[in-house]
Every structure is written in C-alpha cells, then in structure tokens.
Amino acid sequence: MMTVEVSLIIIIILLFGWLISLWRRNRTLQTENMRLMIKTGEYEVMRNDARELLKTTEEVKTIKLMREKYNLSLVDAKNLIDSVK
C-alpha cells in the first residue's frame, strides 16, 4: 500500500512540473507573438480596428469582438482597448 502512495506522489510531482514548464512556454510564446505583431504592423491594425469599434460600441462589446476576431486572451484584448482610449 505504501508503494502505491509513493508512486502517486511521484506522478503528481511530475505532472505539476510538466504543468509549470507548459505555463512558462506559453508565456514565452505569447511574448514572441506580441513582438512579431508589433514588428509586422499587425498590432497597429488591431489598434485601428479597436479605435473604430469603440466609436460605435461599448468597451465590453469591443473587447469581445476583438477577442473573437484576433483570438486574443481577455487580458490582451483589455490591454489593447486600454491603450486606444
């Protein structure tokens, strides 16, 4: 019985380590994606779209539309909208 418990603890620790490595990789990829969007001018296109949407819709709806159109996270969409205001 003790062997099973130790095995489960080891598996949980390994899964937790894997989860942390995936989280770090995700943050790295998000940072690289933002850098490339700025470099290629896509970020300015998104800002212009956000600016136009804000003229006709409320902020929450604009955030939702930007998330759908550009596949942004909620935080990224909110930051984009805040940078336009």
BARO-929647 format. One record per residue: residue number from 0; residue in three letters; x, y, z of N, C-alpha, C in turn. Coordinates in steps of 0.1 Angstrom, whole numbers. Example, Ala and Ser with C-alpha at 12.3 -4.5 7.8 and 13.67 -1.06 7.14 Angstrom:
SITE     i    aa     nxx     nyy     nzz    caxx    cayy    cazz     cxx     cyy     czz
SITE     0   ala     132     -57      78     123     -45      78     132     -33      78
SITE     1   ser     128     -22      71     137     -11      71     129       0      79
REM end
This chain:
SITE     i    aa     nxx     nyy     nzz    caxx    cayy    cazz     cxx     cyy     czz
SITE     0   met       8     -12       0       0       0       0       9      13       0
SITE     1   met      20      12       7      29      24       8      35      27      -6
SITE     2   thr      38      16     -14      44      18     -27      34      26     -36
SITE     3   val      21      23     -35      12      29     -44      11      44     -40
SITE     4   glu      11      47     -28      10      61     -23      23      69     -28
SITE     5   val      34      63     -27      46      69     -31      46      71     -46
SITE     6   ser      41      61     -53      41      63     -68      31      74     -72
SITE     7   leu      20      75     -65      10      86     -68      16      99     -65
SITE     8   ile      24     100     -55      30     113     -51      40     117     -62
SITE     9   ile      48     107     -66      58     110     -77      51     114     -90
SITE    10   ile      40     107     -93      33     111    -105      27     125    -104
SITE    11   ile      22     129     -93      16     142     -91      27     153     -92
SITE    12   ile      39     150     -86      50     159     -87      55     161    -101
SITE    13   leu      56     150    -109      60     151    -123      50     158    -131
SITE    14   leu      37     156    -129      27     163    -136      27     178    -133
SITE    15   phe      29     181    -120      30     195    -117      42     202    -123
SITE    16   gly      53     195    -124      65     201    -131      62     203    -145
SITE    17   trp      55     193    -152      52     194    -166      43     206    -168
SITE    18   leu      33     208    -159      24     219    -160      31     233    -159
SITE    19   ile      40     234    -150      48     246    -149      56     249    -161
SITE    20   ser      62     238    -167      70     240    -179      61     245    -191
SITE    21   leu      49     239    -192      40     243    -202      36     258    -200
SITE    22   trp      33     262    -188      29     276    -185      40     285    -189
SITE    23   arg      53     282    -186      64     290    -190      65     291    -205
SITE    24   arg      64     280    -212      65     280    -226      54     289    -232
SITE    25   asn      42     288    -227      31     296    -232      33     311    -230
SITE    26   arg      39     315    -219      42     329    -217      53     334    -227
SITE    27   thr      63     325    -229      73     328    -239      67     330    -253
SITE    28   leu      58     321    -257      52     322    -270      43     334    -271
SITE    29   gln      36     338    -260      28     350    -261      37     362    -262
SITE    30   thr      48     363    -256      57     374    -257      62     375    -271
SITE    31   glu      66     364    -277      72     364    -290      61     368    -300
SITE    32   asn      49     363    -298      38     367    -307      35     382    -307
SITE    33   met      35     388    -295      33     402    -294      45     410    -301
SITE    34   arg      57     405    -299      68     412    -306      67     411    -321
SITE    35   leu      63     400    -326      61     398    -341      49     407    -346
SITE    36   met      39     408    -338      27     416    -342      31     430    -343
SITE    37   ile      39     435    -334      44     449    -334      53     451    -346
SITE    38   lys      62     441    -348      72     442    -359      66     443    -373
SITE    39   thr      55     434    -375      49     434    -388      38     444    -390
SITE    40   gly      34     452    -379      24     462    -381      10     457    -378
SITE    41   glu       9     444    -375      -4     438    -372     -10     445    -359
SITE    42   tyr      -2     448    -350      -6     455    -337     -13     468    -340
SITE    43   glu      -8     476    -349     -14     489    -353     -27     486    -360
SITE    44   val     -28     476    -368     -41     473    -375     -51     469    -364
SITE    45   met     -47     462    -354     -57     458    -343     -61     471    -335
SITE    46   arg     -51     480    -333     -54     492    -326     -64     501    -334
SITE    47   asn     -62     501    -347     -71     509    -355     -85     503    -355
SITE    48   asp     -86     490    -356     -99     483    -355    -106     486    -342
SITE    49   ala     -98     485    -331    -104     488    -318    -108     502    -317
SITE    50   arg    -101     511    -322    -105     525    -322    -118     528    -329
SITE    51   glu    -119     521    -341    -132     522    -348    -144     516    -341
SITE    52   leu    -141     504    -335    -152     498    -328    -157     506    -316
SITE    53   leu    -147     512    -309    -151     520    -297    -159     532    -300
SITE    54   lys    -159     536    -313    -167     548    -317    -182     544    -317
SITE    55   thr    -185     531    -320    -199     527    -322    -204     517    -312
SITE    56   thr    -195     511    -304    -199     501    -294    -193     504    -281
SITE    57   glu    -199     498    -270    -193     500    -257    -180     491    -255
SITE    58   glu    -173     495    -245    -160     488    -243    -161     473    -241
SITE    59   val    -170     468    -234    -171     454    -232    -174     446    -245
SITE    60   lys    -183     452    -253    -186     446    -266    -173     447    -275
SITE    61   thr    -166     457    -274    -154     459    -283    -144     448    -279
SITE    62   ile    -142     446    -266    -133     436    -261    -137     422    -266
SITE    63   lys    -150     419    -265    -154     407    -270    -152     405    -285
SITE    64   leu    -155     415    -293    -153     415    -307    -138     413    -311
SITE    65   met    -129     420    -304    -115     419    -306    -110     405    -303
SITE    66   arg    -115     399    -292    -111     386    -288    -115     376    -299
SITE    67   glu    -127     377    -304    -132     368    -315    -124     370    -328
SITE    68   lys    -122     382    -332    -116     385    -345    -101     381    -345
SITE    69   tyr     -94     384    -334     -79     382    -334     -75     371    -325
SITE    70   asn     -84     364    -319     -81     353    -310     -72     357    -298
SITE    71   leu     -76     368    -292     -68     373    -281     -73     368    -268
SITE    72   ser     -65     368    -258     -69     365    -244     -77     377    -239
SITE    73   leu     -84     375    -228     -92     386    -222     -83     397    -218
SITE    74   val     -72     393    -212     -62     403    -207     -56     411    -219
SITE    75   asp     -52     404    -229     -46     411    -241     -56     420    -247
SITE    76   ala     -68     416    -249     -79     424    -255     -81     436    -247
SITE    77   lys     -82     435    -234     -84     446    -224     -73     456    -225
SITE    78   asn     -61     451    -225     -49     459    -226     -49     467    -239
SITE    79   leu     -53     460    -250     -53     467    -263     -63     478    -263
SITE    80   ile     -75     476    -258     -86     486    -257     -81     497    -248
SITE    81   asp     -75     494    -237     -70     505    -228     -59     513    -235
SITE    82   ser     -51     507    -243     -41     515    -250     -46     525    -260
SITE    83   val     -58     522    -265     -65     530    -275     -72     542    -269
SITE    84   lys     -78     540    -257     -86     550    -250     -78     562    -247
REM end
